[in-house]
Every structure is written in structure tokens, then in C-alpha cells.
Amino acid sequence: MKAIVYRGPKNVAVEEVPDATIQAPTDAVIRITTTNICGSDLHMYEGRTSVEEGKVLGHENMGVVEAVGDGVDRIKVGDRVSVPFNIACGSCRNCTEGWTSFCLRANPTEGMDGAAYGYANMGPYDGGQAEYLRVPWADFNLLHLPEGSEHENDFTMLSDIFPTGWHGVELSGFQVGDRVAVFGGGPVGLMAAHSAMIRGASEVFVVDKETDRLALAEKYGATPIDFSAGDPVEQLMQATGGRGVDRGVEAVGYQAHDSDGEEHPELVLDNLVQVVRATGGIGVVGVYMPEDPGAGSDLAKEGRIPWQFGTFFTKGQSMGTGQAPVKRYNRQLRDLIIDGKANPGWITSHELGLDQAVEGYQHFDDRDKGWTKVLLHPGS
């Protein structure tokens, strides 16, 4: 089968790889109909992770079940399904408590709880930027979707970015009527803004400098804040009459840049501490790494990021972090899409065949204007 394979920094290739097969009785094999390039894939693409060469990439996947193991009885051949990026056993302590993003059994990598498809340090699993994908523990992990092709671009966001954006709002301690600032207008940040609006925020701000992202944020009903035009903290404090916001979502991660393009991993955390009111909350779903050899400082290379913890403590703020447990949210979000109350597919900018993935990675990584979310259709 054809798949997207990592071959080194800024180098991915479409290659023939062994077919996905049933390896355990609880497996299923999915024929991929849509798989997305995620912003977190770019950390690997840019050589800022320990991902091994030859890894098949892709953790945002959906498709149709082609085969099931003898131990699978809920999922049937022909089912249309969404594949959460978390690979979870369903029976360990964390899974039974709803924290499928921290499964204790799926990832043999020492010191890592939680597994995913096609990602550095997240286990030996191939990704779904391919024609087919093996899904372990299929009965537990897969989400049924309505038959046919309706809502394809909406449903493909259920594997990661829509639940992750929702999770960022949840981690912030959001309550109906809160004013929310989302830092990062990429796909996850836009989904956080969409989620906050759906959940009843009184006002949502999205901070970024890319005009196409800010335009999408406004389309979702948020107020865009262009940090290339001035200090975002000052802009947000002025927009809120000096009160600040109730909740903040960090959707940028450890490769945060200022308006001049200089990297500062602490930048967004510091901005959020300043702009969130005393006793307010912050949800962090931007990716941070235990180690970052490509960082600009010795501390950051060790995963140590100095930030304004003293102010955070003094203001009595709270913070939640970590990868989203997709299964906690994806059924409800699916139904919001079906009922017309959620439209995550709006962020789609490009739909490409698998053989165009190299071009898609290049444009998306370069932040070329208009390349806001790239979907790949292996069967096209």
C-alpha cells in the first residue's frame, strides 16, 4: 500500500510499505477515506522530535472498516468510523477513568503513558496517512459514523483537533458566560474558539498574526487579535476594559514565536498569565516536549521552560494540561455535527490526494497564505 513516510527533517515521501493487516484478534483494518496533516506533525517534519526515519505518519484518520479480528464483535466490516488519535486498551486504570490519552498498556516506550498513530515516542504504531490503517482494540477505540459521505470534512476533525480544542476549553475550567482568549489560530486554536462559542462563551478572542487564520476566527464569531500589530496582552486588556479574560487556551506549544519570528517557548504561557484574571483558568493543549534538542537555550533543550510562575501563583490561577482523551468527547461532538450545531470542517483549505502530500507538508509548514488545514484522500 502507499503511505507517507518520514525520511528526515523537511523530508517526507510517498512510498510503498507493507499492507496493514490484522495482528491480534481485537484488531481492525480501516480503508482510509480522509486523513489530515496536523500542526503537531510539523514538529516531526521539522526535525524537532526523536521520530525514527521510516515512520508512517498520520494520527487524524477516518474511513471504512475492511477487516476485523476474531475478537471484534461491535465493529463490522463496512462500518464508517472515526479513529481517535489515542490508542487505548480500554481496561487499564486510566482508560476506565476516561483518560484514554494516558493508557498504561498501549505504549511500550519507557516513561510514556499514552499511545498514538504515527507519532514520535507514542509507540510502534504506523500512522494513517496511507491507504489502510491497523487499529488495535477496535471495539473500544472506533466511533461509528453515519453511512455514506455526508459531513466527511466535519467528521474528519473528530479524530483529534475538534476534541482537542474542546479539551483545551474544558481544562481551563470554563463556565457559561466566560470570556475566553485562545492563543494560536491554527486548527486546534480555531477548534477551541468554536468550542467556546458552542458552549456559551460571552466573548472569544483568537490571538495570531496570520491573516487567513484570523479571518477564519472571525468567521467562527471570535474577535481576532493580530499580535504583529502590537502587544497582544495590551490589546486584550484594552478590549476587556482592563479586566482581562476569565479563561485562556494555549494552542501554540513549545515552538512559539514572536512577531519577528524569534522562538520563545515561554511566550504564550507568560502572555496568558498576564491576561487571565485572578482565579481564572488556563488550558494548555499546545504540545510541549520532555526534551527539545533543537531549542535555542540549554534549559529548553532539557524541556525546562522558565515562565511567570510567581505571577501565576500570586493570581491564584489554575492550569490543566495534556493530550485530549478523544473518546471522552467524540460522540457528543459527532452529534453536534449531525444536528448542525458544529461545523469544524469550515477550516478546511485544501483537499489533496495521497500523492500530493509532500506538497501539502511543504505549504502547510511554510505557513503559506491560505494553507490552514490540509486533508488527504488516499482513494482520490
C-alpha positions as CSV (number, residue, x, y, z in Angstrom):
1,M,0.0,0.0,0.0
2,K,1.0,3.6,-0.4
3,A,1.9,5.7,2.7
4,I,3.6,8.9,3.8
5,V,7.0,8.0,5.3
6,Y,9.3,10.3,7.4
7,R,12.8,10.4,5.8
8,G,14.4,13.2,7.8
9,P,13.9,16.9,8.6
10,K,11.8,18.6,5.9
11,N,11.7,15.2,4.0
12,V,8.6,13.0,3.7
13,A,7.9,10.7,0.8
14,V,5.1,8.7,-0.7
15,E,6.3,5.1,-0.7
16,E,5.1,1.5,-0.9
17,V,5.0,-0.1,2.5
18,P,3.7,-3.4,3.8
19,D,-0.1,-3.6,3.9
20,A,-1.9,-3.0,7.2
21,T,-3.0,-6.4,8.5
22,I,-4.9,-8.0,11.4
23,Q,-2.2,-8.8,14.0
24,A,-4.4,-9.6,17.0
25,P,-7.9,-10.8,17.5
26,T,-9.0,-7.4,18.7
27,D,-7.7,-5.5,15.6
28,A,-9.5,-4.0,12.7
29,V,-8.1,-2.7,9.4
30,I,-9.6,0.6,8.0
31,R,-9.6,1.8,4.4
32,I,-8.7,5.4,4.9
33,T,-11.1,7.9,3.2
34,T,-9.7,11.0,4.8
35,T,-6.5,11.6,6.8
36,N,-5.3,15.1,7.8
37,I,-1.9,16.8,8.2
38,C,-1.8,18.1,11.8
39,G,0.1,21.0,13.1
40,S,1.8,18.6,15.5
41,D,3.0,16.6,12.5
42,L,5.2,19.6,11.7
43,H,7.2,19.1,14.9
44,M,8.4,15.8,13.4
45,Y,8.6,17.2,9.9
46,E,10.9,20.0,11.0
47,G,13.2,17.5,12.9
48,R,12.2,18.7,16.4
49,T,11.4,15.3,17.7
50,S,13.0,11.9,18.0
51,V,10.8,10.2,15.4
52,E,12.6,7.5,13.6
53,E,13.2,7.5,9.8
54,G,10.8,5.2,8.1
55,K,7.8,6.0,10.3
56,V,4.5,6.1,8.6
57,L,2.9,9.4,9.7
58,G,-0.7,10.4,10.4
59,H,-2.9,10.4,13.5
60,E,-6.0,12.2,12.2
61,N,-7.9,9.4,10.5
62,M,-11.3,8.1,9.4
63,G,-12.5,5.6,6.9
64,V,-14.4,2.3,6.3
65,V,-13.7,-1.0,8.1
66,E,-12.2,-3.5,5.7
67,A,-11.4,-6.4,8.1
68,V,-11.8,-7.3,11.7
69,G,-10.2,-9.9,14.0
70,D,-12.0,-12.8,15.5
71,G,-12.3,-11.0,18.9
72,V,-14.1,-8.0,17.4
73,D,-17.9,-8.1,17.7
74,R,-19.2,-4.5,17.9
75,I,-17.5,-3.2,14.8
76,K,-18.4,-4.7,11.5
77,V,-16.9,-4.8,8.0
78,G,-18.4,-1.8,6.1
79,D,-18.8,0.5,9.1
80,R,-17.8,4.1,8.5
81,V,-15.7,5.1,11.5
82,S,-13.7,7.9,13.1
83,V,-10.3,6.8,14.6
84,P,-9.3,8.6,17.8
85,F,-5.6,9.5,17.7
86,N,-5.3,7.9,21.2
87,I,-4.7,4.2,21.0
88,A,-6.2,2.8,24.2
89,C,-6.7,-0.6,25.7
90,G,-9.9,0.2,27.4
91,S,-9.2,-1.8,30.6
92,C,-6.3,-0.2,32.4
93,R,-6.9,2.2,35.3
94,N,-6.5,5.4,33.2
95,C,-8.8,4.1,30.4
96,T,-11.5,3.0,32.8
97,E,-11.4,6.5,34.4
98,G,-11.8,8.1,31.0
99,W,-8.2,9.1,30.4
100,T,-7.6,7.2,27.2
101,S,-4.9,9.7,26.3
102,F,-2.8,8.2,29.1
103,C,-3.4,4.5,28.5
104,L,-1.0,2.4,30.6
105,R,-0.8,-0.6,28.3
106,A,-0.6,0.6,24.7
107,N,2.8,2.2,24.6
108,P,6.0,0.2,25.5
109,T,8.2,3.3,25.3
110,E,9.8,3.7,28.8
111,G,8.4,6.6,30.8
112,M,5.5,7.3,28.4
113,D,1.8,6.8,29.2
114,G,-0.4,7.0,26.2
115,A,-0.1,5.9,22.6
116,A,-0.9,7.3,19.1
117,Y,-0.6,6.5,15.5
118,G,2.4,7.6,13.5
119,Y,4.0,9.9,16.2
120,A,7.3,10.2,18.0
121,N,7.5,8.4,21.3
122,M,3.9,7.3,21.1
123,G,4.5,3.6,20.4
124,P,5.3,1.4,17.5
125,Y,2.1,2.1,15.6
126,D,2.0,3.1,11.9
127,G,0.0,6.2,11.0
128,G,-2.9,6.6,8.7
129,Q,-1.5,8.9,6.1
130,A,-1.8,5.8,4.0
131,E,-4.3,3.7,2.1
132,Y,-5.0,1.4,5.1
133,L,-4.6,1.5,8.9
134,R,-4.4,-1.2,11.5
135,V,-6.5,-0.2,14.6
136,P,-5.8,-2.1,17.9
137,W,-8.6,-2.7,20.4
138,A,-11.0,-1.8,17.6
139,D,-14.3,-2.4,19.6
140,F,-13.2,0.1,22.2
141,N,-11.5,2.7,20.1
142,L,-13.6,3.2,17.0
143,L,-16.5,5.6,16.7
144,H,-19.4,4.8,14.5
145,L,-20.4,7.4,11.9
146,P,-23.5,7.6,9.7
147,E,-23.1,5.7,6.4
148,G,-22.3,7.5,3.2
149,S,-20.1,10.5,2.7
150,E,-22.1,13.3,4.3
151,H,-20.1,15.5,6.7
152,E,-16.8,14.0,5.7
153,N,-14.8,17.1,6.3
154,D,-16.5,17.7,9.6
155,F,-16.2,14.2,10.8
156,T,-12.5,14.0,10.0
157,M,-11.9,16.6,12.7
158,L,-13.3,14.2,15.3
159,S,-10.1,12.2,15.5
160,D,-8.1,15.0,17.1
161,I,-8.4,18.7,16.6
162,F,-12.1,19.2,17.5
163,P,-11.9,17.2,20.7
164,T,-8.5,18.7,21.5
165,G,-9.9,22.2,21.1
166,W,-12.9,21.3,23.3
167,H,-10.5,19.8,25.8
168,G,-8.5,23.0,26.0
169,V,-11.6,24.9,26.9
170,E,-12.6,22.1,29.4
171,L,-9.1,22.2,31.0
172,S,-9.4,26.0,31.5
173,G,-12.4,25.4,33.9
174,F,-14.8,27.2,31.5
175,Q,-18.3,28.2,32.7
176,V,-21.1,29.5,30.6
177,G,-20.8,33.2,30.1
178,D,-17.0,33.3,30.5
179,R,-14.8,35.5,28.3
180,V,-12.1,33.4,26.6
181,A,-8.7,34.1,25.0
182,V,-7.3,31.5,22.6
183,F,-3.6,31.9,21.8
184,G,-2.8,30.3,18.4
185,G,-5.1,30.5,15.4
186,G,-4.1,27.2,13.9
187,P,-6.6,24.3,13.5
188,V,-6.6,23.4,17.3
189,G,-6.9,27.1,18.3
190,L,-9.8,27.6,15.9
191,M,-11.5,24.5,17.2
192,A,-11.0,25.8,20.8
193,A,-12.7,29.1,19.7
194,H,-15.5,27.2,18.0
195,S,-16.0,25.0,21.1
196,A,-16.1,28.0,23.5
197,M,-18.7,29.7,21.3
198,I,-20.8,26.5,21.2
199,R,-20.5,26.2,25.0
200,G,-21.8,29.7,25.6
201,A,-18.9,32.0,26.0
202,S,-19.8,35.7,26.2
203,E,-16.8,36.6,24.1
204,V,-13.9,34.8,22.4
205,F,-10.6,36.3,21.3
206,V,-8.1,34.5,19.0
207,V,-4.5,35.7,19.0
208,D,-2.3,35.1,15.9
209,K,-0.5,37.0,13.2
210,E,-1.6,35.1,10.1
211,T,-4.4,37.0,8.3
212,D,-6.0,33.8,6.9
213,R,-6.3,32.3,10.4
214,L,-7.6,35.5,11.9
215,A,-10.2,35.7,9.2
216,L,-11.4,32.2,10.0
217,A,-11.5,33.0,13.7
218,E,-13.8,35.9,12.8
219,K,-15.9,33.6,10.7
220,Y,-16.5,31.4,13.8
221,G,-17.7,34.5,15.7
222,A,-14.4,35.3,17.6
223,T,-12.6,38.6,17.8
224,P,-9.2,38.4,16.1
225,I,-6.1,39.8,17.8
226,D,-3.2,40.4,15.5
227,F,0.0,40.2,17.6
228,S,2.1,41.5,14.8
229,A,0.2,44.8,15.2
230,G,1.2,45.2,18.9
231,D,1.5,43.5,22.3
232,P,-1.4,41.0,22.5
233,V,-1.7,41.5,26.3
234,E,-2.2,45.2,25.9
235,Q,-4.7,44.7,23.1
236,L,-6.7,42.2,25.2
237,M,-6.6,44.3,28.3
238,Q,-7.9,47.3,26.3
239,A,-10.6,45.2,24.7
240,T,-11.8,44.0,28.1
241,G,-11.7,47.3,29.8
242,G,-8.7,46.3,31.8
243,R,-10.5,43.3,33.4
244,G,-8.8,40.6,31.4
245,V,-10.4,37.3,30.4
246,D,-11.8,34.5,32.6
247,R,-10.2,31.6,30.7
248,G,-7.3,31.1,28.4
249,V,-6.3,28.3,26.0
250,E,-2.7,27.7,24.9
251,A,-2.8,26.2,21.4
252,V,0.7,27.0,20.3
253,G,3.2,24.9,22.2
254,Y,6.9,24.8,22.6
255,Q,7.8,26.4,19.2
256,A,6.1,29.7,20.0
257,H,7.5,32.7,18.0
258,D,7.3,36.4,18.5
259,S,6.2,38.7,15.6
260,D,9.8,38.8,14.3
261,G,10.0,35.0,14.1
262,E,12.2,34.5,17.1
263,E,11.4,31.4,19.2
264,H,10.4,31.8,22.8
265,P,8.9,28.7,24.3
266,E,7.6,30.6,27.4
267,L,6.0,33.4,25.4
268,V,2.4,32.2,25.3
269,L,2.4,31.0,28.9
270,D,3.6,34.4,30.1
271,N,1.0,36.2,28.0
272,L,-1.8,34.0,29.3
273,V,-0.7,34.5,33.0
274,Q,-0.9,38.3,32.4
275,V,-4.2,38.4,30.6
276,V,-6.3,35.8,32.5
277,R,-7.9,37.4,35.6
278,A,-7.0,36.4,39.2
279,T,-8.5,33.0,40.0
280,G,-9.1,32.4,36.3
281,G,-8.0,29.2,34.5
282,I,-5.7,28.2,31.6
283,G,-6.0,25.1,29.4
284,V,-2.8,24.0,27.7
285,V,-3.2,21.7,24.7
286,G,-0.2,23.1,22.6
287,V,2.5,20.4,22.5
288,Y,5.5,20.6,24.9
289,M,8.3,18.0,24.9
290,P,10.3,16.5,27.8
291,E,13.4,17.2,25.7
292,D,13.9,19.5,22.7
293,P,17.5,19.2,21.3
294,G,16.7,21.8,18.7
295,A,15.8,24.5,21.2
296,G,17.7,27.8,21.4
297,S,18.7,27.6,25.1
298,D,20.2,24.9,27.3
299,L,17.3,24.9,29.6
300,A,14.7,24.5,26.8
301,K,16.8,21.7,25.4
302,E,16.2,19.8,28.6
303,G,12.4,20.6,28.5
304,R,12.8,23.3,31.2
305,I,10.9,26.4,30.4
306,P,11.2,29.4,32.7
307,W,7.8,31.2,32.8
308,Q,6.0,33.6,35.2
309,F,5.0,31.0,37.8
310,G,5.3,33.6,40.6
311,T,2.6,35.7,39.0
312,F,0.5,32.6,38.2
313,F,0.7,31.7,41.9
314,T,0.0,35.2,43.1
315,K,-3.1,35.5,40.9
316,G,-4.4,32.2,42.2
317,Q,-4.9,30.9,38.7
318,S,-5.3,27.2,37.7
319,M,-3.9,25.3,34.8
320,G,-4.8,22.0,33.1
321,T,-2.5,20.3,30.6
322,G,-2.1,17.3,28.4
323,Q,-3.4,15.5,25.3
324,A,-7.1,15.2,24.8
325,P,-8.9,11.9,25.7
326,V,-10.8,11.9,22.4
327,K,-13.3,9.3,23.4
328,R,-14.5,11.5,26.3
329,Y,-15.9,13.9,23.8
330,N,-16.2,12.5,20.3
331,R,-19.7,11.0,20.5
332,Q,-21.2,14.3,21.6
333,L,-19.2,16.3,19.1
334,R,-20.3,13.9,16.3
335,D,-23.9,14.5,17.3
336,L,-23.4,18.3,17.3
337,I,-22.2,18.0,13.7
338,I,-25.1,15.8,12.7
339,D,-27.6,18.3,14.3
340,G,-25.9,21.3,12.5
341,K,-24.7,22.9,15.7
342,A,-21.0,22.4,15.0
343,N,-19.1,23.0,11.7
344,P,-15.5,22.1,12.2
345,G,-15.0,21.4,8.5
346,W,-15.0,25.1,7.9
347,I,-11.3,25.3,8.5
348,T,-10.5,23.0,5.5
349,S,-8.4,24.9,3.0
350,H,-7.0,22.1,0.8
351,E,-8.1,18.6,-0.2
352,L,-5.3,16.5,-1.8
353,G,-4.6,13.0,-3.0
354,L,-2.1,11.0,-1.1
355,D,0.4,11.5,-3.9
356,Q,0.3,15.3,-3.3
357,A,1.1,15.0,0.4
358,V,4.7,16.2,0.0
359,E,3.4,19.4,-1.5
360,G,0.9,19.7,1.3
361,Y,3.5,19.3,4.0
362,Q,5.7,22.0,2.4
363,H,3.0,24.6,2.1
364,F,1.5,23.9,5.5
365,D,4.9,24.1,7.2
366,D,5.8,27.3,5.4
367,R,2.5,28.9,6.6
368,D,1.8,29.9,3.1
369,K,-1.3,32.1,2.9
370,G,-4.5,30.1,2.7
371,W,-3.0,26.8,3.8
372,T,-4.9,26.5,7.1
373,K,-5.9,22.8,7.1
374,V,-4.9,20.1,4.7
375,L,-6.9,16.9,4.2
376,L,-5.6,13.9,2.2
377,H,-7.9,11.5,0.4
378,P,-6.0,8.3,-0.4
379,G,-8.7,7.0,-2.7
380,S,-9.0,10.1,-4.8
